[in-house]
């Protein structure tokens, strides 16, 4: 990275040292201690990474078998405790407590805090058997350790992440102890918990700090972050930036388009939108400004790009594994559901940048040579697309064939294929000079050739291929997949430099070996230091999850939202979106998701069911996750916007506002896939998926054009409204179909058994249930459930297999209380089955036979054609290929 980064706006000068410090504060801690203390901190971080690789490998089982001792193998709870012990100790040592605290040394009190943090976690590990024997009956030592651990966790979070998460967790803790205070409204009161009960709940068992979130951090997130860190240290980050500029720099607003793509590629492995901003933004933002973008717009483009990176599989800001865990969706399935909205959003952002360049009359950067005629350029794009498809097919089917052809030696065959591919690609890369990060403020006379840049780093794709193969072909767990991908990445980091020296027959091989080893050490250390914030954040988020499970706080929030929305679905979703934005302000991605999903996801499920809205749980969790992430660029907090403004010299609030206007397209998507789950590729075949993708991209581009006020020319108000109408129709044609034909037939409730028997295998029916509210006895509660009928059989058999037992007579159908552990037990806890009003079936809803909803595309396309015809008459610059 360049040593100088001078902002050319008044008052906006920022040195390379400042930027380097910003990157350090975001990624690895602001303290850079000297001498043996610094070496100790780095060694502790390196040991943490080694420990995480150890527990993910087969080494513990091999040692246990060889020595006959089982203590080498750690269970999930042991892993979480040691994981947090490392995180707490490093947080105290790597991050200063206050702004005035020393950066070049560790004060005596930080050593004490680090030791106490580790002790408070390892106490659970050392005395695990004794604690298990006195479950629920804490000793004085248990209470002291628990209170100390929670206080130290709060201090660690304050150091690593700032005050917002501490405040949020503190509010929840206060609610646990003082939920029965008389000054609280009756609607949100609860009986409260004793000190002993709360401490045991939060620290001594797996319902709080050491819960699912920390477990996912310890087993999955760490390895993916380590993988990304090693990828960055190997030079992949610089490679992605250079490749993006080589491919897109010659377009109108090329640096901004390249920034979008570079941030998208970095977002594939980055665990933080803020880290993404300060790493890629130090190069892209100055170049965008030189191309003609104002500081606020340059920063906003980078913010929007980096924010979207947190929504892009496979890592999704390290939240993908938490979403899979909380929803029960297999990780590969989650990647499929999350891919399409992320890709659509990025394509739309590139288009928004293109429209901004058109409005500003910007030109692209100088190309190395003409790229040929339009037909040649189109054919190049086509062949590039075909190449990507072929590569994907080779990965999926080719490696899948290896597994079938060589079932006994699949691992060794794959290893040999990896080695052969690596040597070939590295040999091709060795024929070109290594890429160096340019000074973004220095004149760039000519863009590099895309082919020459691409060939220098193709071998970086191999570990990603290994990751995909393990997940999609071998169907390994995310943890094991990341482990093998990380081992491949370590191999590349250690060998790429010396092998290049050998292949070039020039250079000092000893120096290359030392440099490779230094890169490996740096990558391991950076991976651990990047995990400090995530480790303490997931532990603190466990307090929030534990509070929800202990107090039922989500029901209180649900009642509040239901009251404000008045039962209106759209108003309810808007309220949840705004609350998710507020809750997500100032929080890192993982903690952000845990907070909003714990509180807001159950609200959508419960309140939506009362209004007849039933959507897959993954859609609900992605809805709140999207809005939680958008808090990164939403004023007044908007940490990513502040980071971008620090680089661009622009106003941070204006940067945040501009970034949010760019992200309106992202904010639209959650509302759309709540009502149209095809956007998440749920129950969609391959050909339908392609059709949905094409239509959704067109719709999103039209929405972007409408919100930017520019399509082929500057749009009039009626044209923008028409584009919005077309985009809405393409996204959700089912809305218009519902106005013409009802979505469901409603046979009498007394015929529910006959209806259930007549449905084809694999289908479902919906039941609207009414009964007495368990909490408010005088009120009637209504909810809608979906019953999956499964295989053919009698109606009673099919409903019973689904977990629903009914008493049916001529007057209707009454629901029997489900047994604990059955599918509908949790959903029916709000009903009072022994009240004056029995729980009965109000309506039976069976999907009606209707005309295809795609019929409504026809008037939408006609309206779009009319808008294009009107705008072409005023067009002054080419809107598409000519503008590129």
Beta strands, then each sheet from edge to edge (+ up, - down):
strand 1: 744-745
strand 2: 764-772
strand 3: 780-788
strand 4: 806-809
strand 5: 812-815
strand 6: 840-847
sheet 1: 1+ 6- 2+ 3-
sheet 2: 4+ 5-
end
